[in-house]
Amino acid sequence: MKCHRLNEILELLQPYWVEKPDLNLTEILQQIAKEAGFTGSLDSLSDEVIIYQLKMGDKSKSEPIPGLAKDYEEDFKTALLKARGIIS
């Protein structure tokens, strides 16, 4: 599992770092943390915050999270009926 997470972070980090090649890794992580609104120290920055920010940083605030998009429903009534199995 940890190899998968590391590979995901590296895959997401590469295009971000290519845009800012003059920064070192610590500066990149500080910038990602700042963009995410993280105010703690870097040693407490979780990889979930990094992954989420790299995936969703350039997306609209109202856009659904990619992993949840398949289950996303605009209409609450439709979502409720699907959850109850009334409609599919």
N, C-alpha and C positions, 0 to 999 in steps of 0.2 A: 504493500500500500504506500509506503513512504517513497519508493522509487517512482510510482505513478504521480504522486504529488510534486516531487522534485522535477520530474519531466514536464508537468503542466506549468509550473512556475517558470522554468527556463524557456518553454515555448512561448508563454505570454510575455515574458520579460524581454526577449530578443527584439521585437519590433519597437518596443518602448525605448530600449537602450540605443538602438540604431538612430533614433531621432535626436538623442542627446549624448553623442559619443564622447564629449569632453568631461562627462561626469563619471566618478567612480561608483562602485557598487553601493557603498554606504550612502552617498549623496542621492543615488537613484532611489534607494529604499526610503530615505527621508522625504524625498519629493512625493513618492507614492503615498506615504503615510499622511503627509500634509494634505494632499488632494482628497484623501478619504476622510479627513477630519479627525484623524487619530492624534491625540495630544500626549500620549504616554511616551516612555522611552523606547528606543528601537529594540531593546532586548525583550520587551513585552509585546512587540508587534507580531501578531499571529500570521501564519501563512494564509489563513482564510481571508484576512483583510487584504493581503497583497493580491491574491487570486481574484477576489471580488472586484477590487478597484481596477485591476488590469482588464477584466472582462467588461465591466460596466462603466468605466470612467468616461467614455465618450458617448454613452447612450443617454437618451432622455430619461429624466427622473420617473416618468410615468410608464416607461417600457418595462414589461415583465422580465424577471430574472430568467436567463436562458434555460436552466434546468427545470423551471416551473412553467415555462411558456406552453408546453404541450397540454397542460391541465388548466390553462388560463381561460377564463370566461369573462367577457365584458359585462354580461347581464347577470345579476345576482340570482334572479328567479330561475334562469336556465341552469346555473351552476347548482342551485339547490335541488332542482328536479333531477339533474344527472346524478348528484350525490345520493339521492334516495332511490335511484334506479327506475324512476318513472319514464324517463327518456334516455336514449343512449347517444 
